[in-house]
Amino acid sequence: MKKLTLLLQSLILVIVFSIIFSACGGSKKIQNVTNAQKITLPFQGKNYVTDKSTIRAVASANSKDLQAAKTESAANARAEIGATIKVTMQRVGDDYKNSRQIDDQKEFEKKYESFTREVINETMSGSFIADQEVFQEADKSYTYHVLMELKKDDILNSANSKLSKDQRILLDYDQQKFKEEFEKAIHELGNKN
């Protein structure tokens, strides 16, 4: 009798667990539950992110006009590269300023801000579309994807050229120190991705 009770209890436990697990449905892929589809975008992966020698940006745009889609996607990518340069140059300027003995900090910051704008404006012309893909959508519009690149050396050369011509900044300018700070910032930017 005792064995029968123990066997009956074990059987009941197995049935209860079977019901619980079958009611939960086990592990179903989210894709099957929501009918969602995974989208794979162009230019994804480690070959398409900023690294220690190149700043990269991926952007896209959609338009009924193919040229408009291309122009807008390129403008979006250039804006992203410009923002990356601005943030990087501000960090370099802060690190450079903190590592040097500069008499008038406020004046240096003002000159450096103007200098950063000039470098961004000048170097953006060196950015180029490294790759592109276009898709025609069901509504006959076009989605244009671009991979835009700008070489680190273009930025550094522009910065050196601008800094060496500005007598006000040149007094506080150490080209080697600036290059070290710049390369450190670009290297860290590349390691984030």
Secondary structure, 3 states (H helix, E strand, C coil): CHHHHHHHHHHHHHHHHHHHHHHHCCCCCHHHHHCCCCCCCCCCCHHHCCCCCEEEEEEEEEECCHHHHHHHHHHHHHHHHHHHHHHHHHHHHHHHHHHCCCCCHHHHHHHHHHHHHHHHHHHHHHCEEEEEEEEECCCCCEEEEEEEEEEHHHHHHHHHHHHHHCHHHHCCCCHHHHHHHHHHHHHHHHHHC
